[in-house]
Amino acid sequence: MSTSDLITPEQTLSHFDNSGQAHMVDVGDKSHSKRTAVASGIISMQAATLQLIKNGNSKKGDVLGIARIAAIQGSKRTADLIPLCHPISLTKVAVSFDIDEKNNAVTCRVTAETTGQTGVEMEALTAVSVGLLTIYDMLKAVDRGMTISQIKLLEKHGGKSGDWLAS
């Protein structure tokens, strides 16, 4: 974390009111705009486990196909999982998986979009998390040592704060 990522005394955390109580942020006066967020994460595993994904012969079926559907479902359920998130109408959720044979890993990348009054960062991050957890669930019988890591926001566009790109 760089010093530019730290909260300054002039900034406030929007999910707390003046008395320090948690609340759902009022977005009622915000204008509708197109908002996009891209997030990613990685699951690392044994080489033999990665081969099950590549060969499509896991006993539970098409691991990445099921994980893709789970990620999309997860994005739509974000407000049910994260207490102060607004339920939003998603206009697009795209999920991709990249297999990294050198590192025995799969990267999940999600792009979430909406036209609304609040951003979709949490939906993209939740989708990545659920997609990777689904891979774990489908393959845990052969590899309980899989590691999920580096779940992060890569970029966001739209809204009052404009564009943001991870450095």
Secondary structure, DSSP 4 states (H G I P E B T S, - for coil): --GGGSPPTT---TTB-TTS-B-----TTSPPEEEEEEEEEEEE--HHHHHHHHHT--TT--HHHHHHHHHHHHHHTHHHHSTTPPP--EEEEEEEEEEETTTTEEEEEEEEEEEESS--HHHHHHHHHHHHHHHHHHHTTT-TT-EEEEEEEEEEE-STT--EE--
